[in-house]
Amino acid sequence: MVCCLSQEVLSYYEILRAEFPNAQLKASLLGDFFDAARAVSADIVTSELADVWIQGVASDPRKCAEYRAVARVMRDCLATGMQTFHWLALIDKVTWLI
């Protein structure tokens, strides 16, 4: 099991190195990460955000899959020269954000 986990971790490192070639990757404990993050000067939120859609669209796999399907169809239509209405009209902007 340890062998499989270490191989999985190394594969993630390879993906991250490819996506962020100038980044320095460093394994650490979660507590060490928070200590380093605390040392960085940043604005701190001290009150409730009260934002019901704070997780965003990425937290809804079905919504993301449907959007990608619509985007693929519209890309194919536009590539063939088919005139279509603007594909963003297919997205319900209110529920997209919730």
C-alpha positions as CSV (number, residue, x, y, z in Angstrom):
1,M,0.0,0.0,0.0
2,V,2.8,2.4,0.9
3,C,4.4,1.8,-2.5
4,C,1.2,2.6,-4.3
5,L,0.7,5.8,-2.3
6,S,4.2,7.0,-2.8
7,Q,3.9,6.4,-6.6
8,E,0.6,8.3,-6.6
9,V,2.3,11.3,-4.8
10,L,5.2,11.2,-7.2
11,S,2.8,11.2,-10.2
12,Y,1.1,14.3,-8.7
13,Y,4.5,16.0,-8.4
14,E,5.1,15.3,-12.1
15,I,1.8,16.8,-13.1
16,L,2.5,19.9,-10.9
17,R,6.0,20.3,-12.3
18,A,4.6,20.2,-15.8
19,E,1.9,22.8,-15.0
20,F,4.1,25.1,-12.9
21,P,7.7,24.7,-14.2
22,N,9.0,27.6,-12.1
23,A,7.4,26.6,-8.8
24,Q,9.3,25.0,-6.0
25,L,7.5,21.9,-4.7
26,K,8.0,21.1,-1.1
27,A,6.2,18.4,0.9
28,S,5.4,19.4,4.5
29,L,3.0,18.9,7.3
30,L,-0.3,20.8,7.3
31,G,0.8,22.7,10.4
32,D,4.0,23.9,8.7
33,F,1.9,25.1,5.7
34,F,-0.3,27.2,8.0
35,D,2.7,28.6,9.8
36,A,4.2,29.7,6.5
37,A,0.8,31.1,5.3
38,R,0.5,33.1,8.6
39,A,3.8,34.7,7.9
40,V,2.6,36.2,4.7
41,S,1.1,39.6,4.9
42,A,-2.5,39.5,3.7
43,D,-5.9,40.9,4.4
44,I,-7.7,38.8,7.0
45,V,-11.5,38.3,6.8
46,T,-12.9,38.8,10.3
47,S,-16.6,38.6,9.6
48,E,-19.1,36.3,8.0
49,L,-19.1,36.4,4.2
50,A,-22.7,35.1,4.1
51,D,-22.2,34.1,0.5
52,V,-24.3,31.0,-0.4
53,W,-22.4,30.4,-3.7
54,I,-18.9,30.8,-2.3
55,Q,-17.9,27.3,-3.5
56,G,-18.7,28.3,-7.1
57,V,-19.6,26.2,-10.0
58,A,-16.6,23.9,-9.5
59,S,-18.5,22.3,-6.6
60,D,-21.3,21.1,-8.9
61,P,-19.9,18.3,-11.2
62,R,-23.2,18.0,-13.1
63,K,-23.3,21.7,-13.9
64,C,-19.7,21.6,-15.1
65,A,-20.4,18.5,-17.3
66,E,-23.4,20.1,-18.8
67,Y,-21.5,23.3,-19.5
68,R,-18.7,21.4,-21.2
69,A,-21.2,19.5,-23.3
70,V,-22.9,22.7,-24.5
71,A,-19.5,24.3,-25.1
72,R,-18.4,21.3,-27.3
73,V,-21.6,21.4,-29.4
74,M,-21.3,25.2,-29.9
75,R,-17.6,24.9,-30.8
76,D,-18.4,22.2,-33.4
77,C,-21.3,24.3,-34.8
78,L,-19.1,27.4,-35.1
79,A,-16.2,25.4,-36.6
80,T,-18.5,24.3,-39.4
81,G,-19.7,27.8,-40.1
82,M,-23.2,27.3,-38.7
83,Q,-24.6,30.5,-37.5
84,T,-26.0,30.1,-34.0
85,F,-27.2,32.3,-31.3
86,H,-24.7,33.2,-28.7
87,W,-24.0,30.0,-26.7
88,L,-23.9,32.0,-23.4
89,A,-27.6,32.4,-23.8
90,L,-27.9,28.7,-22.9
91,I,-26.6,29.3,-19.5
92,D,-29.0,30.4,-16.8
93,K,-26.8,33.0,-15.2
94,V,-28.7,33.0,-11.9
95,T,-28.5,29.3,-11.2
96,W,-25.0,29.1,-12.7
97,L,-23.7,31.3,-9.8
98,I,-25.6,29.4,-7.1
